Amino acid sequence: MHLLEQELTRETDARSDSRPVTNPAVPVGPASAGPIVTPDPLDLPCHTGPDLFFAERPADLELAKSLCAACPMRAACLAGALERAEPWGVWGGEIFDGGVVIARKRPRGRPRKAAA
């Protein structure tokens, strides 16, 4: 189950009234018009094209990272992935490999030989 789905399930189970579910990770300050409602999971890029977030090609992973930039769940997604030590993929706009964040993924195969 994806992090967002877990949070939505937990928040729904904990509520007995019909108030909208808000995201506690997103601050609501005096400048806001009201509580921020958690986005529909089907509107998030990771739910509409999840294969991109677990791609082999470095260029695909960079595209996935860029899609995370405007995501309202980015901080919560990254925190959850760090807590779980996700083995691989793009989580919260970062690339994970072996449970740790890496800056860039190298392409498969051996590097080219340097010309002598």
Secondary structure as UniProt FT lines:
FT   HELIX           3..14
FT   TURN            24..25
FT   TURN            30..31
FT   HELIX           41..43
FT   HELIX           45..48
FT   HELIX           50..54
FT   HELIX           58..68
FT   TURN            69..70
FT   TURN            72..73
FT   HELIX           74..84
FT   STRAND          88..91
FT   TURN            92..93
FT   STRAND          94..97
FT   TURN            98..99
FT   STRAND          100..102
//
